[in-house]
Amino acid sequence: GVTCTALVGDFNMARNLTTGIVTFAPEAFLDCHTHPCSESITVLEGEAEVMVEGRVYRLSPFDNIAIPRWLPHAAWNPDPIHAARLHIALAMSVPERELVSCTFTRTEMSADSNGVPGLERVTRFQSAKRSFGVGTGAEFIDYLNADLLPGIEMSGGFGRFQPGGRLPAHLHDFDESICIIRGDASCLVEGRRYSLNNCTTAM
């Protein structure tokens, strides 16, 4: 009941980065596991529950949870009727997962919980701090970076562009994955223009 469409990874020469779209059928469950790197999970459609060491977070559309390396976690779709779609990112080119036995006491976290300092970080979309001024007609929410979660190996967030909104040309010293969830966008790379929509992703 869980399927993944890979977007970015070793197969297209990404370094230290894998991204994908994961679909959970109604009530589908992904068993408890760990990764040797951090993971970011963002709900795109439906709802998801993510358990980290027994702490259970209910996530709504565009909520995000960032999970540092080696923290045992599991995920499932609590809805008995509708599928859930998630965007995932892992800080490694070829994803690895090790199943673990979950013997944690289940603790329901509050709907406004932002995680546990020094461990997982939860960003609630509705109450998240927005940054403006990074580009014309653009706003951003930082989900994860080394300032927000010390020791994490990647950064990421959510951007919204008004009609005609844009970011100025820029560069990074790491690989980047840009996934367009809704609407139509153009991505310009060294003069080459690409049209993106419907979860099309640029690396």
GUPA-638413 format. One line per 8 residues: number of its first residue (from 1); their letters; for each residue y negated, z, x negated of C-alpha. Coordinates in steps of 0.001 Angstrom, whole numbers, plus 524288, in hexadecimal, padded with zeros to 5 digits. Each point is the difference from the previous one (the first is absolute). Layout:
! GUPA-638413
NUM	a	Y Z X  ...
! end
This chain:
! GUPA-638413
1	gvtctalv	80000 80000 80000  7F6E0 7FFA1 7F419  7FBFC 7F311 7F9C8  7F688 7FCFC 7F4F5  7F85F 7F3AD 7FCDF  7FC0D 80037 7F1B4  7F214 7FBC0 7FD2E  7FD7B 80329 7F1AD
9	gdfnmarn	80929 803E8 7F50B  80762 7FB95 7F407  803A8 7F34F 806ED  7F1D3 7FB59 7FF52  7FD16 80654 7F2DE  7F90B 80C31 804E9  7FFA0 80AEB 7F60A  80285 80DFD 80458
17	lttgivtf	7FE25 7FC6E 80E45  80873 7FCC9 80BD3  7FAC0 7FE4F 80DC0  80683 7FC63 80CC1  80019 800BB 80EC1  80AA5 808E5 80574  80421 7FF08 80E42  806D7 80B68 8068F
25	apeafldc	8074F 7FCE1 80C8B  7FE75 80A22 80AD0  80538 80D1E 7FB2F  80448 7FA19 7F301  8012C 8098F 7F4A4  7FF01 7FE8A 7F139  807D9 80AAA 7F946  7FA3B 809DC 7F684
33	hthpcses	7FDAD 7FA2A 7F28B  7F78C 80084 7F3D8  7F956 7F600 7F749  7FCD3 800EA 7F172  7F208 7FC29 803A0  7F5EC 802D0 80A77  80076 7F98D 80D5B  7F57F 7FCF2 80A07
41	itvlegea	80390 7FE40 80E60  7F624 7FAF9 809FC  8034D 7FE54 80E67  7FBDB 7F2A8 80523  805DD 8004C 80DBC  8066A 80A95 80808  80226 80D94 7FA93  80833 805B0 7F51D
49	evmvegrv	80497 80D59 7FBF1  8013D 802A2 7F175  806A6 80C28 7FACE  7FCF4 804B9 7F23A  8082C 80B95 7FB62  80184 803D2 80E52  7F19C 7FE96 80391  7FF13 7F652 80B4F
57	yrlspfdn	7F3BC 7F7D6 8020E  7FDBF 7F7C3 80C32  7F847 7F3D6 7FC2C  7F86F 7F6C6 808DF  7FACC 7F245 7FD18  7F8EE 7FF37 7F2DD  80369 80DEF 7FC46  80525 800C6 7F21C
65	iaiprwlp	808AC 80923 7F843  800AD 7FFAA 7F125  80C34 80607 7FA22  800B5 80307 7F161  80C08 7FC82 7F7F6  80CCD 80776 80235  7FBBE 806C6 80CAA  80B57 7FEE4 809BF
73	haawnpdp	7FBAE 7F94B 80C83  80555 7F93D 80C0F  7F9C7 7F7D3 80ABB  8031A 7FC13 80DE2  7FA7B 7F9DF 80C39  7FF7A 80A41 80AD3  7FD6B 7F5F5 80AB7  80C15 7FCBA 80841
81	ihaarlhi	7FA4C 7F301 804A4  7F67E 7F9F9 7F633  801E2 7FC00 7F1E8  7F70E 8053D 7F552  7FA8E 7F814 7F496  7FBEC 8063D 7F339  7F99D 7FAFC 7F399  80623 80605 7F3ED
89	alamsvpe	7FC0B 7FFD3 7F1A9  807A1 80523 7F461  7FAF3 80188 7F228  80B04 7F816 7F9DB  8035A 7F183 7FF2F  80E44 80187 80414  8017B 80AC3 80A30  80A2C 80A92 7FDF7
97	relvsctf	80491 80A05 809CF  8098E 80B36 7FEB0  805BF 80611 80C37  7FFAA 80ED1 80013  805B1 80A7F 8089D  7F54E 805C4 80885  801F3 80E9F 801DB  7F1C9 8033D 802AF
105	trtemsad	7FB30 80848 80B3F  7F900 7F6FE 80988  7F193 80399 80185  7F78B 7F86A 80994  7F2B3 7FDCE 7F9BD  7F3E2 80020 8089C  7FA15 7F34E 804E6  7F444 801E9 7F700
113	sngvpgle	807A1 80421 7F3E3  7FBF3 7F8C7 7F3A1  80C35 803C7 7F87A  8025D 80A27 7F583  7F6A2 800B2 7F463  806CF 7FB77 7F3AA  80B0A 7F9DB 807DA  7FF2F 7F5DB 80AE2
121	rvtrfqsa	7F2D5 7FB6F 8052E  7FDDC 7FB9F 80E19  7F407 7F83C 80429  7FD40 7FFB9 80E94  7F968 7F329 8034D  7F7BC 80531 80B30  7F9CD 80AE5 7F804  80031 7F9DE 7F260
129	krsfgvgt	7F3AA 7FED8 7F7F7  7FAC4 7F20B 7FFAC  7F906 7FA23 7F43A  7F589 7F5C8 80228  7F7F7 7F7E7 7F691  80B7A 7FAEB 7F80D  7FD9D 7F290 805C5  7F7F6 7F968 80A8D
137	gaefidyl	8054F 8037E 80D7D  80B8C 8078D 7FA71  80512 80DDE 80154  80B16 8069A 7F8C3  808C8 80BDE 80106  80632 804D4 7F362  80DF6 80426 802DE  80493 8031D 7F24B
145	nadllpgi	7FB38 8000E 7F204  80088 80913 7F44E  7F413 807AC 804B1  805E2 80275 80D6E  80DD0 80267 7FB21  800A9 80335 7F16B  80B55 7F987 7F8FE  801F7 7F50E 809C9
153	emsggfgr	8024B 7F2D1 7F969  7F8DA 7F70A 80972  7F454 7FF6D 80909  7FE7B 7FA59 80D88  7F8CA 80046 80CBF  7FB87 7F93A 80C53  7F4E0 7F64C 800F8  7F91F 7FA7E 80BEB
161	fqpggrlp	7F71E 7F427 7FF44  7F630 7FC7D 80A6E  7FE47 7F163 802EB  7FA79 7FA33 7F387  802F3 80C7A 7F874  80402 7FE91 7F1D9  8028B 8067D 7F300  7F928 7FAEC 7F3D4
169	ahlhdfde	80853 7F9E0 7F54A  80698 80A6E 7F7C8  80BD9 80254 7F76A  809D9 80AB8 7FCE0  8087B 8039B 7F469  80BC1 8017A 80927  806E4 7F793 80A1A  7FAE6 8007C 80DE6
177	siciirgd	8062E 7FD12 80D27  7F70A 7FC65 80B68  8067C 7FF0D 80D63  7F808 7FACC 80B7C  804D4 80716 80C23  7F70D 7FA61 80A7C  7F66B 7F4CA 80081  7FDE2 7F50B 7F63B
185	asclvegr	7FB47 8019C 7F211  7FD83 7F7B5 7F401  803C2 8047D 7F26F  7F923 7F949 7F4A7  80693 80119 7F2A6  7F97C 7F8E5 7F493  7FB05 7F5B3 8096C  80CD9 7FE3D 80756
193	ryslnnct	7FEA0 8033A 80E7C  80B4B 8054B 80827  80050 8025C 80EBA  8069B 80CB3 8041B  80408 8057C 80D33  80B6C 8065F 80730  8045B 80874 7F472  7FE8F 7F4FA 7F626
201	tam	7FE53 806B5 7F2E1  7F8F7 7FC4B 7F383  804AB 80561 7F2F2
! end
